Amino acid sequence: MFKIDEKEIIKFTCDLIRKKTINPPGNEYLCKEIVMKRMKDLGMKIEVKEKEKGRTNIIGKIGTGRPSIAFICHLDVVPPGQGWKTDPFQPIVKSGKIFGRGSLDDKGPLAVSWAAIKAFLKKRPEFKGAIYFLAVADEEKGSELGMKWLLEKDFKIDYALIPDSGSMNEAIIGEKGCLWLKITSFGKQAHGSMPELGINAIEKLARLLLRIKKINFGKNFDSTFDPLTLNIGQIQGGEAPNIVPAEAEAKIDIRYPLGLKKKDILRKIKQEIQKFKQEDPKTRFKIEVRAWKKPHLVPKNSFLTQKFLEAAEELKIPMSLKTVGGITVGKDLFFAGIPSICHYPTKKKLAHMANEYVEIKNLVKTAELYALFLEKLLC
């Protein structure tokens, strides 16, 4: 089949982990020479693009024409946090695992993508289309300096594989929509010893939030998705314990499936606010949309998904097509006209955790999967 060099994957992953690309500040440039050397080994043409100095995006390309497929990986990592048993930036190879910040998210998958392309090119030096290999910046903070910016600069491909979500047995083909709201409650300030003289904005807000949590937003949505979720993530209000608060606010994160609409979600929340005000005329609220992204779904029977499933089946890797509530650059790609699949070389959810690790056997198996996927797509 395809010859995957396990030692090369381990070395590449460890070399990347040693570079402290914590975002913020990012410093993705620290990985530049390591990645460029591997891209040159593949015979790729290389471009380096930076929106801000030091926030490096590296684009490798080999081949011409169509179809074109990009492997999109990111160089930045989240802060290590507490609870590590070893130095998170000194990789440890032990018991068939690589430990270190970024081993799974996303430096191990980056090494896997490289190994897959290398194995494919060795077996299939002649192929149709083009392969792109991207090591991008700023994914952990929204990709404003990375993939989003590259898309704004008219980066175009036919398909993408993003090794940054899902699992060994789950390919992600869709993501819920995201609606962030801020609801402000207005009251009347008074002395805390005489609350009857004021209107407590916090109490009013708390009662409203309980009502919003009970709203039935509907069940008529695509069955590939889980139901809508609503998280009250922040509450702020009040000046001091001895003052009746005149203002309070809550920030809400709503993740909703394909088939539900932003306008309908807002309408139901506003209707609940109106009912509240009719029952308690002293209440006053303001609702604001702070962020919004539509849900998306790559068709299960698309050329991209079918070739990925064919490769998994041939390697006897059980693979299901799933959606998630989280958001990756896959959403930005989709609305730029580029369908993508997200996949991860793990069966455990270890990204962003202390003592993050990735199993070496999963890295090797995933490299085989990606190489075979390339063959089915481009040959």
Secondary structure, DSSP 8 states (H G I E B T S, - for coil): -----HHHHHHHHHHHHTS--BTTT--GGGGHHHHHHHHHHTT-EEEEEESSTT-EEEEEEEEESSSEEEEEEE--B----S--SS-TTS-EEETTEEESTTTTTTHHHHHHHHHHHHHHHHH-SS-SEEEEEEEES-GGGTSTTTHHHHHHTT---SEEEE-SSSBTTEEEEEE-EEEEEEEEEE-B-EETT-GGGSB-HHHHHHHHHHHHHT----S-S-TTS---EEEEEEEEE-S-TTEE-SEEEEEEEEEE-TT--HHHHHHHHHHHHHHHHHH-TT-EEEEEEEEEE--EE--TTSHHHHHHHHHHHHTT---EEEEESS--HHHHHHHTT--EEE--S-SS--TTSTT-EEEHHHHHHHHHHHHHHHHHHH-
